[in-house]
Amino acid sequence: MRLCRFGDEVAPQVGFFAEEQIIPLTEAVNAFTQSTGRRLELPSSAELLAFLPPDGVGFSTARELAAWIDSTPLPGVPIATTQLLIPIPRPNTIFLLAGNYAEHIREGGGMAAERAETFPYVFMKPPSTTLTHSGRAIKLPLAAPDAVDWELELAVVIGRRAKHVSEADALSFVAGYTIVNDISQRRFRPNPNRKKREKDAFFDWLHGKWFDTFCPCGPCITSSDSIPDPQSLRMRLELNGDVRQDASTAQQIFPVAAVIEFISQMVTLEPGDIISTGTPAGVGSTTGTFLKPGDVMHGSIEKIGTLVTPVEAEAATR
């Protein structure tokens, strides 16, 4: 089951997502009643967690409705005529992983360690300023427009409060999966006249992750019951129609369950939190190919969909 938020940001709607169209939840309920004579009771919420496992009060009913739609195709809203919205508009936290694919580490000149020899590198982005709707442009920042890169990533949406969970149980805390493009400024160097300090390179890298719009997310959430194994999904990113990343989540050093276990030992994960699980090889910095105004990225992950991200220059403000 794939669910999305769409339409007006002030009064968003919930719908069942397909590649070319959205079936609004309310219209699907009405069509079901007319066809079967049964009235389904669903929450009036526009929050997708209400319809997703493990604790969404409307999950079982939404899943029944989704199965009925699969056998009874309905006309919907063409995606090209509406605005897809961020699936989880204000998560408390966005966690992201660095260096979770060996080939990506190697393409950057590093040496990939075996899982038993290391631990996940986790950082965060501010949700309120970085999250960007599918189809909405990212902005090349005025402060550093010239080395902005893409990173296609599988993102996990937490559905149940999680603390000290085991890897064996971790997937039972997942509501579903979506797509993140971890946009990164590769060469941002605050204060060119600075006095060098030991940790400058690390903070340069970290600051390059935080610019406004630098976390496109969507187009939908696929419920966790529809992806029982998140370690077998094909990933593909195209820039202006050219394939740049083509990989599988099977290549992750730390699988989704291990990442949840690791973070939950330190931080209480809350419903709606997003964990983006790292990017495979094929980023632009390897070839010196960086984003420019007018570019369009299509980031696809099997069983989820395609996150479309145009690129614009940030406008000067007064």
Order of alpha helices (4+ residues) and beta strands (2+ residues): beta-beta-beta-alpha-alpha-beta-beta-beta-alpha-beta-alpha-beta-beta-beta-beta-beta-beta-alpha-beta-beta-beta-alpha-beta-beta-beta
